[in-house]
């Protein structure tokens, strides 16, 4: 495992969170790191040790919760293994005030994960130029972390 090998694991319904994941991967690569972008079905506890950091991305769904069919089951299975792991969280939302991200960050901190940013990175709807820049910056920070 190299520390600048970053997994970017995301679920996207409309493409907004996928766009964020792609910008994060671009930032990792611009900083000289390796980025592997994948969907929840491609990631597992067994793969966790292959990466120096993991960025998880999921939009707010329903009543500001994580996507429940693919992402939440994968994330719940990983949660006990996140203690001491370097983690970043990102996602998009279309309503509410970001409560899903605050809850998600809290779950990671409670599990002992080391969060790059304790508030996560969120974009309202499709990531605009500023949000895309923030995603690339997050990727650069992940690669250097």
ROVOMAR-645382 format. One record per atom (N, C-alpha, C, O): residue in one letter; z, x negated, y; atom name. Coordinates in nm, 4 decimals. Each point is the difference from the previous one (the first is absolute). Layout:
BEGIN
  r        c3        c1        c2   a
  A         Z         X         Y  CA
...
! end
This chain:
BEGIN
  r        c3        c1        c2   a
  X    0.0000   -0.0841   -0.1184   N
  X    0.0000    0.0841    0.1184  CA
  X    0.0000   -0.0883    0.1243   C
  X    0.0805   -0.0925    0.0116   O
  X   -0.1696    0.1212    0.0791   N
  X    0.0054   -0.0666    0.1287  CA
  X    0.0570    0.0977    0.1014   C
  X   -0.0262    0.1202   -0.0064   O
  X    0.1031   -0.1718    0.0985   N
  X    0.0682    0.0880    0.0952  CA
  X   -0.0979    0.0770    0.0866   C
  X    0.0318    0.1101    0.0449   O
  X   -0.1511   -0.1655   -0.0198   N
  X   -0.0920    0.0710    0.0864  CA
  X   -0.0996    0.0849   -0.0785   C
  X   -0.1055    0.0358    0.0523   O
  X    0.1378   -0.0037   -0.1766   N
  X   -0.0788    0.0923   -0.0813  CA
  X    0.0628    0.1380    0.0187   C
  X    0.1123    0.0241   -0.0445   O
  X   -0.1848    0.0662    0.1102   N
  X    0.0556    0.1287    0.0413  CA
  X   -0.0693    0.1143   -0.0731   C
  X   -0.1228    0.0087   -0.0024   O
  X    0.2033    0.0785   -0.0569   N
  X   -0.0522    0.1247   -0.0576  CA
  X    0.0052    0.1074    0.1078   C
  X    0.1008    0.0145    0.0692   O
  X   -0.2085    0.0601   -0.0553   N
  X   -0.0049    0.1126    0.0922  CA
  X   -0.0301    0.1224   -0.0850   C
  X   -0.1132    0.0222   -0.0429   O
  X    0.2174    0.0565    0.0198   N
  X   -0.0075    0.1140   -0.0908  CA
  X    0.0063    0.1269    0.0834   C
  X    0.0981    0.0230    0.0706   O
  X   -0.2021    0.0595   -0.0781   N
  X   -0.0063    0.1158    0.0885  CA
  X   -0.0520    0.1241   -0.0727   C
  X   -0.0634   -0.0093   -0.1052   O
  X    0.0916    0.1240    0.1634   N
  X   -0.0622    0.1270   -0.0380  CA
  X   -0.0536    0.0601    0.1291   C
  X    0.0673   -0.0019    0.1030   O
  X   -0.1884    0.0549   -0.1094   N
  X   -0.0613    0.0574    0.1191  CA
  X   -0.0742    0.1272   -0.0363   C
  X   -0.0807    0.0010   -0.0929   O
  X    0.1076    0.1057    0.1656   N
  X   -0.0701    0.1258   -0.0242  CA
  X   -0.1231    0.0149    0.0870   C
  X   -0.1028    0.0500   -0.0456   O
  X    0.1125   -0.0929    0.1705   N
  X   -0.1095    0.0201    0.0955  CA
  X   -0.0694   -0.1298    0.0380   C
  X   -0.1024    0.0032    0.0682   O
  X    0.1552   -0.1164   -0.1105   N
  X   -0.0578   -0.1291    0.0341  CA
  X    0.0753   -0.0739    0.1098   C
  X   -0.0265   -0.1179    0.0237   O
  X    0.1204    0.1851    0.0442   N
  X    0.0728   -0.0646    0.1091  CA
  X    0.0882   -0.1134   -0.0506   C
  X   -0.0004   -0.1091    0.0568   O
  X    0.0761    0.1344   -0.1636   N
  X    0.0883   -0.1035   -0.0537  CA
  X   -0.0821   -0.1105   -0.0656   C
  X    0.0400   -0.1165    0.0025   O
  X   -0.1539    0.1515   -0.0610   N
  X   -0.0911   -0.1021   -0.0565  CA
  X   -0.0492   -0.0917    0.1116   C
  X   -0.0054   -0.1217   -0.0179   O
  X   -0.0303    0.1787    0.1325   N
  X   -0.0459   -0.0823    0.1130  CA
  X    0.1101   -0.0962    0.0435   C
  X   -0.0276   -0.1156    0.0320   O
  X    0.1528    0.1633   -0.0307   N
  X    0.1126   -0.0862    0.0347  CA
  X    0.0134   -0.1124   -0.1023   C
  X    0.0194   -0.1157    0.0373   O
  X   -0.0296    0.1488   -0.1660   N
  X    0.0111   -0.1008   -0.1063  CA
  X   -0.1067   -0.1075    0.0155   C
  X    0.0278   -0.1188   -0.0166   O
  X   -0.1505    0.1608    0.0486   N
  X   -0.1086   -0.0967    0.0166  CA
  X    0.0263   -0.0937    0.1178   C
  X   -0.0289   -0.1194   -0.0084   O
  X    0.0834    0.1724    0.1179   N
  X    0.0315   -0.0843    0.1163  CA
  X    0.1137   -0.0972   -0.0318   C
  X   -0.0025   -0.1149    0.0440   O
  X    0.1023    0.1608   -0.1206   N
  X    0.1094   -0.0888   -0.0405  CA
  X   -0.0556   -0.1135   -0.0862   C
  X    0.0356   -0.1163    0.0191   O
  X   -0.1229    0.1505   -0.1136   N
  X   -0.0610   -0.1026   -0.0858  CA
  X   -0.0799   -0.0994    0.0842   C
  X    0.0036   -0.1203   -0.0260   O
  X   -0.0754    0.1698    0.1263   N
  X   -0.0760   -0.0879    0.0889  CA
  X    0.0938   -0.0982    0.0699   C
  X   -0.0309   -0.1186    0.0111   O
  X    0.1458    0.1684    0.0362   N
  X    0.0970   -0.0867    0.0662  CA
  X    0.0569   -0.1056   -0.0936   C
  X    0.0162   -0.1157    0.0385   O
  X    0.0140    0.1558   -0.1613   N
  X    0.0512   -0.0961   -0.0990  CA
  X   -0.1015   -0.1119   -0.0181   C
  X    0.0354   -0.1179    0.0019   O
  X   -0.1617    0.1554   -0.0195   N
  X   -0.1056   -0.0992   -0.0248  CA
  X   -0.0234   -0.0879    0.1222   C
  X   -0.0226   -0.1202   -0.0136   O
  X    0.0278    0.1798    0.1344   N
  X   -0.0181   -0.0784    0.1225  CA
  X    0.1090   -0.1061    0.0141   C
  X   -0.0225   -0.1054    0.0595   O
  X    0.1406    0.1338   -0.1144   N
  X    0.1119   -0.0943    0.0072  CA
  X    0.0007   -0.0981   -0.1172   C
  X    0.0932   -0.0790   -0.0146   O
  X   -0.1969    0.0841   -0.0684   N
  X   -0.0106   -0.0944   -0.1108  CA
  X    0.0656    0.0460   -0.1286   C
  X    0.0120   -0.0779   -0.0945   O
  X    0.0311    0.2041    0.0894   N
  X    0.0619    0.0526   -0.1211  CA
  X   -0.1001    0.0687   -0.0911   C
  X   -0.1172    0.0160    0.0342   O
  X    0.1653    0.0239   -0.1498   N
  X   -0.0798    0.0767   -0.0953  CA
  X    0.0507    0.1434    0.0026   C
  X    0.1205    0.0237   -0.0083   O
  X   -0.2121    0.0719    0.0197   N
  X    0.0374    0.1411    0.0000  CA
  X   -0.0682    0.0704   -0.1156   C
  X   -0.1193   -0.0186   -0.0240   O
  X    0.1954    0.0989   -0.0467   N
  X   -0.0556    0.0816   -0.1072  CA
  X    0.0325    0.1453    0.0328   C
  X    0.1164    0.0401   -0.0020   O
  X   -0.2188    0.0380    0.0320   N
  X    0.0158    0.1402    0.0374  CA
  X   -0.0194    0.0856   -0.1246   C
  X   -0.0987   -0.0151   -0.0720   O
  X    0.1943    0.1057    0.0470   N
  X   -0.0086    0.0820   -0.1213  CA
  X    0.0669    0.1357    0.0195   C
  X    0.0791    0.0202    0.0920   O
  X   -0.1131    0.0705   -0.1806   N
  X    0.0578    0.1342    0.0001  CA
  X    0.1215    0.0014   -0.0927   C
  X    0.0184   -0.0925   -0.0791   O
  X    0.0654    0.1973    0.0884   N
  X    0.1239    0.0039   -0.0795  CA
  X   -0.0202   -0.0209   -0.1501   C
  X    0.0829   -0.0640   -0.0646   O
  X   -0.1909    0.1164    0.0086   N
  X   -0.0222   -0.0125   -0.1446  CA
  X   -0.0246   -0.1442   -0.0420   C
  X    0.0091   -0.0322   -0.1184   O
  X   -0.0403   -0.0549    0.2140   N
  X   -0.0292   -0.1401   -0.0301  CA
  X    0.1213   -0.0912    0.0170   C
  X   -0.0098   -0.1207   -0.0221   O
  X    0.1237    0.1772    0.0610   N
  X    0.1174   -0.0827    0.0283  CA
  X    0.1170    0.0450   -0.0861   C
  X    0.0110    0.1175   -0.0350   O
  X    0.0767   -0.2124    0.0009   N
  X    0.1133    0.0304   -0.0872  CA
  X    0.1106   -0.1022    0.0224   C
  X   -0.0196   -0.0997    0.0693   O
  X    0.1348    0.1250   -0.1279   N
  X    0.1112   -0.0940    0.0058  CA
  X   -0.0441   -0.1355   -0.0561   C
  X    0.0387   -0.1046    0.0523   O
  X   -0.1191    0.1065   -0.1581   N
  X   -0.0445   -0.1239   -0.0625  CA
  X   -0.0844   -0.0836    0.0950   C
  X    0.0028   -0.1228   -0.0088   O
  X   -0.0773    0.1846    0.0987   N
  X   -0.0866   -0.0729    0.0925  CA
  X    0.0763   -0.0521    0.1217   C
  X   -0.0479   -0.0900    0.0690   O
  X    0.1645    0.1450   -0.0425   N
  X    0.0767   -0.0333    0.1199  CA
  X    0.0222   -0.1498    0.0152   C
  X   -0.0108   -0.0531    0.1105   O
  X    0.0415   -0.0153   -0.2195   N
  X    0.0330   -0.1424    0.0070  CA
  X   -0.1211   -0.0885    0.0324   C
  X    0.0168   -0.1190    0.0268   O
  X   -0.1365    0.1744   -0.0288   N
  X   -0.1205   -0.0772    0.0297  CA
  X   -0.0209   -0.0206    0.1501   C
  X   -0.0881   -0.0756    0.0407   O
  X    0.1691    0.1428    0.0413   N
  X   -0.0237    0.0016    0.1438  CA
  X    0.1227   -0.0459    0.0779   C
  X    0.1136    0.0271   -0.0389   O
  X   -0.1385   -0.0976    0.1502   N
  X    0.1088   -0.0416    0.0872  CA
  X    0.0508    0.1132    0.0869   C
  X    0.1150   -0.0013    0.0439   O
  X   -0.2009    0.0995   -0.0188   N
  X    0.0379    0.1162    0.0811  CA
  X   -0.0867    0.1182   -0.0415   C
  X   -0.1097   -0.0164   -0.0534   O
  X    0.1621    0.1356    0.0795   N
  X   -0.0747    0.1222   -0.0287  CA
  X    0.0042    0.0895    0.1223   C
  X    0.1064    0.0246    0.0568   O
  X   -0.2241    0.0244   -0.0163   N
  X   -0.0090    0.1017    0.1045  CA
  X   -0.0342    0.1311   -0.0690   C
  X   -0.1032    0.0113   -0.0662   O
  X    0.1899    0.0871    0.0818   N
  X   -0.0233    0.1324   -0.0573  CA
  X   -0.0473    0.0932    0.1100   C
  X    0.0584    0.0036    0.1083   O
  X   -0.1639    0.0717   -0.1356   N
  X   -0.0519    0.0934    0.0990  CA
  X   -0.0166    0.1398   -0.0558   C
  X   -0.0585    0.0194   -0.1065   O
  X    0.1108    0.0781    0.1801   N
  X   -0.0124    0.1391   -0.0418  CA
  X    0.0134    0.0884    0.1232   C
  X    0.0879   -0.0233    0.0830   O
  X   -0.1734    0.1242   -0.0696   N
  X    0.0133    0.0910    0.1130  CA
  X    0.1153    0.0975   -0.0210   C
  X    0.0508    0.0170   -0.1108   O
  X   -0.0113    0.0464    0.2209   N
  X    0.0976    0.1087   -0.0091  CA
  X   -0.0697    0.1200   -0.0628   C
  X   -0.1121    0.0343    0.0377   O
  X    0.1778    0.0284   -0.1321   N
  X   -0.0561    0.1174   -0.0668  CA
  X    0.0975    0.1164    0.0175   C
  X    0.1195   -0.0212    0.0207   O
  X   -0.1705    0.1427   -0.0290   N
  X    0.0854    0.1180    0.0007  CA
  X    0.1076   -0.0064    0.1060   C
  X   -0.0294   -0.0136    0.1187   O
  X    0.1543    0.0233   -0.1614   N
  X    0.1145   -0.0010    0.0914  CA
  X    0.0461   -0.1444    0.0229   C
  X    0.1170   -0.0330   -0.0194   O
  X   -0.2113   -0.0523    0.0610   N
  X    0.0264   -0.1425    0.0257  CA
  X    0.0615   -0.0702   -0.1214   C
  X    0.1117   -0.0515    0.0052   O
  X   -0.1883    0.0515   -0.1140   N
  X    0.0384   -0.0715   -0.1217  CA
  X   -0.1180   -0.0858   -0.0448   C
  X   -0.1115    0.0164    0.0495   O
  X    0.1361   -0.1078   -0.1431   N
  X   -0.1072   -0.0801   -0.0583  CA
  X   -0.0849    0.0880   -0.0912   C
  X    0.0473    0.1020   -0.0501   O
  X   -0.1713   -0.1410    0.0288   N
  X   -0.0901    0.0726   -0.0902  CA
  X    0.0663    0.0056   -0.1379   C
  X    0.0437   -0.1023   -0.0526   O
  X   -0.0366    0.2219   -0.0053   N
  X    0.0888    0.0229   -0.1143  CA
  X   -0.0612   -0.0167   -0.1386   C
  X    0.0749   -0.0123   -0.0969   O
  X   -0.2067    0.0113    0.0829   N
  X   -0.0591   -0.0080   -0.1331  CA
  X   -0.0270   -0.1422   -0.0463   C
  X    0.0195   -0.0315   -0.1174   O
  X   -0.0641   -0.0548    0.2076   N
  X   -0.0322   -0.1383   -0.0370  CA
  X    0.0951   -0.1009    0.0628   C
  X    0.0551   -0.0858   -0.0689   O
  X   -0.0363    0.0965    0.2006   N
  X    0.0751   -0.1054    0.0692  CA
  X    0.1493    0.0054   -0.0287   C
  X    0.0590   -0.1010   -0.0386   O
  X    0.0022    0.2156    0.0566   N
  X    0.1457    0.0107   -0.0185  CA
  X    0.0442   -0.0424   -0.1399   C
  X    0.0973   -0.0746   -0.0113   O
  X   -0.1644    0.1187   -0.0968   N
  X    0.0443   -0.0463   -0.1331  CA
  X   -0.0094   -0.1522   -0.0162   C
  X    0.0899   -0.0614   -0.0575   O
  X   -0.1979    0.0002    0.1077   N
  X   -0.0138   -0.1448   -0.0076  CA
  X    0.1100   -0.0671    0.0815   C
  X    0.0633   -0.0945   -0.0470   O
  X   -0.0401    0.1433    0.1703   N
  X    0.0992   -0.0630    0.0866  CA
  X    0.1414    0.0164   -0.0566   C
  X    0.0790   -0.0944    0.0027   O
  X   -0.0473    0.2113   -0.0530   N
  X    0.1329    0.0234   -0.0590  CA
  X    0.0256   -0.0935   -0.1176   C
  X    0.1115   -0.0490   -0.0175   O
  X   -0.2143    0.0242   -0.0628   N
  X    0.0146   -0.0905   -0.1145  CA
  X    0.0236   -0.1436    0.0470   C
  X    0.0716   -0.0757   -0.0656   O
  X   -0.1313    0.0378    0.1789   N
  X    0.0140   -0.1358    0.0532  CA
  X    0.1305   -0.0217    0.0756   C
  X    0.0497   -0.1123    0.0070   O
  X    0.0055    0.2183    0.0490   N
  X    0.1130   -0.0125    0.0917  CA
  X    0.1138   -0.0870   -0.0539   C
  X    0.0492   -0.0854    0.0738   O
  X   -0.0048    0.1030   -0.1995   N
  X    0.1097   -0.0848   -0.0492  CA
  X   -0.0354   -0.1485   -0.0063   C
  X    0.0897   -0.0843   -0.0026   O
  X   -0.2186    0.0511    0.0000   N
  X   -0.0435   -0.1398   -0.0092  CA
  X   -0.0258   -0.0621    0.1371   C
  X   -0.0385   -0.1167    0.0075   O
  X    0.0585    0.1915    0.1009   N
  X   -0.0325   -0.0505    0.1332  CA
  X    0.1120   -0.0822    0.0647   C
  X   -0.0196   -0.0564    0.1077   O
  X    0.1355    0.0490   -0.1715   N
  X    0.1097   -0.0801    0.0545  CA
  X   -0.0427   -0.1446    0.0207   C
  X   -0.0475   -0.0650   -0.0931   O
  X    0.0643    0.0147    0.2151   N
  X   -0.0369   -0.1369    0.0310  CA
  X   -0.1481   -0.0235    0.0208   C
  X   -0.0406   -0.1123    0.0301   O
  X   -0.0411    0.2152   -0.0455   N
  X   -0.1457   -0.0123    0.0168  CA
  X   -0.0392    0.0225    0.1449   C
  X    0.0641    0.0766    0.0720   O
  X   -0.1699   -0.1440   -0.0303   N
  X   -0.0533    0.0147    0.1354  CA
  X   -0.0952    0.1193    0.0021   C
  X   -0.0981    0.0042   -0.0743   O
  X    0.1288    0.0924    0.1603   N
  X   -0.0727    0.1268    0.0020  CA
  X   -0.0339    0.0395    0.1432   C
  X    0.0791   -0.0204    0.0920   O
  X   -0.1977    0.0772   -0.0749   N
  X   -0.0384    0.0640    0.1254  CA
  X   -0.0488    0.1403   -0.0341   C
  X   -0.0579    0.0220   -0.1064   O
  X    0.0810    0.0719    0.1959   N
  X   -0.0422    0.1385   -0.0209  CA
  X   -0.0930    0.0425    0.1132   C
  X    0.0192   -0.0376    0.1156   O
  X   -0.1212    0.1176   -0.1515   N
  X   -0.0926    0.0503    0.1008  CA
  X   -0.0563    0.1348   -0.0441   C
  X    0.0032    0.0348   -0.1180   O
  X   -0.0542    0.0393    0.2141   N
  X   -0.0638    0.1272   -0.0323  CA
  X   -0.0356    0.0773    0.1246   C
  X    0.0374   -0.0366    0.1114   O
  X   -0.1108    0.1447   -0.1327   N
  X   -0.0425    0.0851    0.1113  CA
  X    0.0633    0.1378   -0.0149   C
  X    0.0446    0.0393   -0.1078   O
  X   -0.0422    0.0317    0.2184   N
  X    0.0561    0.1344   -0.0009  CA
  X   -0.0758    0.0855    0.1011   C
  X   -0.0653   -0.0517    0.0906   O
  X    0.0752    0.1812   -0.1075   N
  X   -0.0699    0.0898    0.0902  CA
  X    0.0924    0.0971    0.0708   C
  X   -0.0422    0.0712    0.0911   O
  X    0.1682   -0.0679   -0.1324   N
  X    0.0973    0.0915    0.0589  CA
  X    0.1378   -0.0610   -0.0177   C
  X    0.0164   -0.1013   -0.0679   O
  X    0.0818    0.1639    0.1294   N
  X    0.1365   -0.0507   -0.0136  CA
  X    0.0220   -0.1216    0.0887   C
  X   -0.0792   -0.0291    0.0897   O
  X    0.1883   -0.0410   -0.1169   N
  X    0.0379   -0.1115    0.0869  CA
  X    0.0205   -0.1305   -0.0769   C
  X    0.0630   -0.0928    0.0509   O
  X   -0.1153    0.0854   -0.1718   N
  X    0.0135   -0.1222   -0.0782  CA
  X    0.1216   -0.0044   -0.0904   C
  X    0.0368   -0.1068   -0.0490   O
  X    0.0270    0.2226    0.0259   N
  X    0.1198    0.0034   -0.0840  CA
  X   -0.0272   -0.0561   -0.1393   C
  X    0.0872   -0.0645   -0.0583   O
  X   -0.2065    0.0880    0.0043   N
  X   -0.0309   -0.0513   -0.1338  CA
  X    0.0111   -0.1518   -0.0033   C
  X    0.0451   -0.0566   -0.0996   O
  X   -0.0860   -0.0100    0.2077   N
  X    0.0069   -0.1464    0.0030  CA
  X    0.1453   -0.0461    0.0125   C
  X    0.0392   -0.0972   -0.0647   O
  X    0.0401    0.1643    0.1457   N
  X    0.1421   -0.0371    0.0115  CA
  X    0.0702    0.0162   -0.1352   C
  X    0.0786   -0.0857   -0.0403   O
  X   -0.1073    0.1952   -0.0286   N
  X    0.0593    0.0224   -0.1324  CA
  X   -0.0442   -0.1078   -0.0984   C
  X    0.0804   -0.0524   -0.0771   O
  X   -0.2089    0.0202    0.0809   N
  X   -0.0577   -0.0988   -0.0917  CA
  X    0.0606   -0.1377    0.0247   C
  X    0.0359   -0.0698   -0.0948   O
  X   -0.0243    0.0305    0.2210   N
  X    0.0636   -0.1290    0.0332  CA
  X    0.1442   -0.0026   -0.0500   C
  X    0.0455   -0.1009   -0.0537   O
  X    0.0256    0.2109    0.0711   N
  X    0.1372    0.0087   -0.0467  CA
  X    0.0110   -0.0176   -0.1501   C
  X    0.0911   -0.0674   -0.0481   O
  X   -0.1827    0.1270   -0.0263   N
  X   -0.0001   -0.0159   -0.1460  CA
  X   -0.0189   -0.1459   -0.0380   C
  X    0.0662   -0.0497   -0.0911   O
  X   -0.1564   -0.0193    0.1605   N
  X   -0.0253   -0.1417   -0.0300  CA
  X    0.1217   -0.0853    0.0316   C
  X    0.0392   -0.0856   -0.0794   O
  X    0.0202    0.1090    0.1950   N
  X    0.1187   -0.0769    0.0381  CA
  X    0.1148    0.0257   -0.0963   C
  X    0.0719   -0.0930   -0.0367   O
  X   -0.0536    0.2178   -0.0045   N
  X    0.1056    0.0336   -0.0956  CA
  X   -0.0217   -0.0702   -0.1341   C
  X    0.0962   -0.0319   -0.0699   O
  X   -0.2232    0.0076    0.0338   N
  X   -0.0325   -0.0676   -0.1258  CA
  X    0.0099   -0.1515    0.0120   C
  X   -0.0148   -0.0715   -0.0991   O
  X    0.0402    0.0218    0.2216   N
  X    0.0142   -0.1437    0.0196  CA
  X   -0.1289   -0.0721    0.0343   C
  X   -0.0043   -0.1230   -0.0011   O
  X   -0.1021    0.1987    0.0319   N
  X   -0.1258   -0.0632    0.0398  CA
  X    0.0186   -0.0671    0.1361   C
  X    0.0833    0.0418    0.0804   O
  X   -0.1612   -0.1450   -0.0565   N
  X   -0.0011   -0.0684    0.1289  CA
  X   -0.1206    0.0540    0.0761   C
  X   -0.1140   -0.0339   -0.0317   O
  X    0.1388    0.1175    0.1317   N
  X   -0.1096    0.0615    0.0740  CA
  X   -0.0457   -0.0902    0.1140   C
  X    0.0812   -0.0535    0.0755   O
  X   -0.2117    0.0380   -0.0647   N
  X   -0.0571   -0.0769    0.1101  CA
  X    0.0332    0.0687    0.1326   C
  X    0.0389   -0.0658    0.0965   O
  X   -0.0543    0.1956   -0.0922   N
  X    0.0355    0.0811    0.1166  CA
  X    0.0814    0.1184   -0.0498   C
  X   -0.0458    0.0738   -0.0872   O
  X    0.1646   -0.0547    0.1406   N
  X    0.0857    0.1072   -0.0512  CA
  X   -0.0407    0.1381    0.0475   C
  X    0.0651    0.0985   -0.0351   O
  X   -0.1718   -0.0886    0.1145   N
  X   -0.0479    0.1317    0.0401  CA
  X   -0.1368    0.0319   -0.0600   C
  X   -0.0492    0.1116    0.0172   O
  X   -0.0134   -0.2062   -0.0871   N
  X   -0.1319    0.0232   -0.0575  CA
  X   -0.1072    0.0033    0.1077   C
  X    0.0297   -0.0096    0.1191   O
  X   -0.1530    0.0231   -0.1615   N
  X   -0.1138    0.0067    0.0917  CA
  X   -0.0705    0.1326   -0.0219   C
  X   -0.0503    0.0268   -0.1091   O
  X    0.0464    0.0560    0.2122   N
  X   -0.0622    0.1307   -0.0141  CA
  X   -0.1119    0.0191    0.1021   C
  X    0.0041   -0.0534    0.1108   O
  X   -0.1034    0.1310   -0.1519   N
  X   -0.1113    0.0363    0.0881  CA
  X   -0.0125    0.1514   -0.0017   C
  X    0.0119    0.0629   -0.1052   O
  X   -0.0359   -0.0048    0.2222   N
  X   -0.0219    0.1436    0.0079  CA
  X   -0.1472    0.0267   -0.0283   C
  X   -0.0883   -0.0436    0.0739   O
  X    0.0636    0.1177   -0.1847   N
  X   -0.1361    0.0309   -0.0455  CA
  X   -0.0762   -0.1294   -0.0297   C
  X    0.0568   -0.0943   -0.0550   O
  X   -0.1856    0.0898    0.0914   N
  X   -0.0808   -0.1195   -0.0258  CA
  X    0.0500   -0.1148    0.0874   C
  X    0.0242    0.0195    0.1191   O
  X   -0.0084   -0.1390   -0.1766   N
  X    0.0499   -0.1120    0.0800  CA
  X   -0.1001   -0.0373    0.1095   C
  X   -0.1152   -0.0329   -0.0284   O
  X    0.1604    0.0385    0.1532   N
  X   -0.0842   -0.0394    0.1128  CA
  X   -0.0020   -0.1532    0.0096   C
  X    0.0581   -0.0689   -0.0838   O
  X   -0.1246    0.0173    0.1854   N
  X   -0.0133   -0.1457    0.0132  CA
  X    0.1357   -0.0692    0.0058   C
  X    0.0187   -0.1053   -0.0609   O
  X    0.0760    0.1641    0.1338   N
  X    0.1330   -0.0608    0.0107  CA
  X    0.0704   -0.0007   -0.1358   C
  X    0.0641   -0.0988   -0.0358   O
  X   -0.0755    0.2080   -0.0399   N
  X    0.0623    0.0065   -0.1325  CA
  X   -0.0676   -0.0978   -0.0956   C
  X    0.0674   -0.0628   -0.0816   O
  X   -0.1975    0.0494    0.0906   N
  X   -0.0706   -0.0962   -0.0849  CA
  X    0.0456   -0.1425    0.0320   C
  X    0.0193   -0.0809   -0.0907   O
  X   -0.0024    0.0507    0.2186   N
  X    0.0505   -0.1323    0.0391  CA
  X    0.1407   -0.0222   -0.0544   C
  X    0.0323   -0.1089   -0.0475   O
  X    0.0514    0.2123    0.0546   N
  X    0.1371   -0.0104   -0.0518  CA
  X   -0.0022   -0.0246   -0.1504   C
  X    0.0828   -0.0753   -0.0513   O
  X   -0.1764    0.1376   -0.0201   N
  X   -0.0120   -0.0215   -0.1442  CA
  X   -0.0427   -0.1426   -0.0308   C
  X    0.0542   -0.0628   -0.0910   O
  X   -0.1507    0.0111    0.1657   N
  X   -0.0426   -0.1390   -0.0215  CA
  X    0.1151   -0.0964    0.0292   C
  X    0.0188   -0.0984   -0.0716   O
  X    0.0576    0.1268    0.1764   N
  X    0.1157   -0.0833    0.0332  CA
  X    0.1045    0.0055   -0.1119   C
  X    0.0590   -0.1022   -0.0350   O
  X   -0.0365    0.2202   -0.0202   N
  X    0.0922    0.0140   -0.1131  CA
  X   -0.0475   -0.0857   -0.1168   C
  X    0.0800   -0.0680   -0.0644   O
  X   -0.2091    0.0712    0.0375   N
  X   -0.0544   -0.0826   -0.1075  CA
  X    0.0224   -0.1481    0.0224   C
  X    0.0357   -0.0728   -0.0926   O
  X   -0.0567    0.0276    0.2168   N
  X    0.0232   -0.1407    0.0337  CA
  X    0.1470   -0.0366   -0.0210   C
  X    0.0317   -0.1066   -0.0529   O
  X    0.0567    0.1959    0.0948   N
  X    0.1438   -0.0264   -0.0172  CA
  X    0.0370   -0.0032   -0.1479   C
  X    0.0822   -0.0819   -0.0410   O
  X   -0.1419    0.1703   -0.0403   N
  X    0.0276    0.0008   -0.1439  CA
  X   -0.0440   -0.1308   -0.0649   C
  X    0.0702   -0.0548   -0.0849   O
  X   -0.1856    0.0059    0.1252   N
  X   -0.0529   -0.1245   -0.0596  CA
  X    0.0884   -0.1195    0.0346   C
  X    0.0140   -0.0931   -0.0792   O
  X    0.0454    0.0969    0.1985   N
  X    0.0821   -0.1135    0.0463  CA
  X    0.1463    0.0120   -0.0386   C
  X    0.0759   -0.0956    0.0159   O
  X   -0.0353    0.2105   -0.0662   N
  X    0.1402    0.0323   -0.0238  CA
  X    0.0589   -0.0804   -0.1119   C
  X    0.1177    0.0160   -0.0322   O
! end
